[in-house]
């Protein structure tokens, strides 16, 4: 999830060879709701980790993660 625009995320994904779209939160509503931002005026999101269970409830919330390792670590726990 990123506060960047769809165009910025598309360019970032192309630059790094991602074969999937990146989610955009340009109004920061999700970032604020999940605790990655203090307000809609925040310029950047905090690097938090959230796993949402099949029931739609938060199964795990971590206040700080390393984006280079968190996806792999989270998949191991799932």
N, C-alpha and C positions, 0 to 999 in steps of 0.2 A: 504494500500500500504506500502510496506516495502523494504528496501534496502537489506534485507536478501535473502539468496539463497532459492530455492524451498525446499530443504531438511530441512533447518532451520525453514522455515515457516510451513512445514508439522509437524515437531516435536512440535512447539509452539501450533499449532492448536490441535494436539492430547493431549498435556498436559492440555489445558484448555477446552477440549471437544467441540471445534467448529466442526460443521457438514458441513462446507463449506471451499473451498480452499481460501487461502490468496494470494493476488496479489503480485508479486515480481517485483522490479525495480532495478535489480542488476547493470545496467549501469547508473542509476540515471537520465536518460533522462526525464522521466515523473516528477520526483521530482524537477528538475531544471525548466522545462516548467511551472509547476504549482506554483512555488515559495516556495516549501518545502525545497529546498536546494539551496545554492548559487553557487555551482559548482559540476561537476561530482566527484570531489575529497572529497566532504563532507562525513564525516563518519556516520552521522545520519540525518534523516529527521526531520524538524520542525513539530510540531503537528498542522497542519492547517486543515481547513474544506473546502471542495469543493463540491458543488452540480452542476452536469451537467444536463441541461434540455434535453427534448426529441429532441430538434433541434440541440443538440451537443454543444450548447453555455454554458458558465459558468453562472449559475443562481445565485450562491452565492459563495463568497470566504471570509473566515474568517481567519485572520492571526494567531490566537491562539485558540485552542479548548481543552477541557478536553476529552480525548478518552473514559473515562468511562461513560460520559453522552451525548456526541455529537451525536452519532447515534440515540438515542431515541429522543433527541431534534429536530434533523433534520427531522426525520419521522413525528413528530407532525406538523411541518411547511409545509410539503409536502401535 
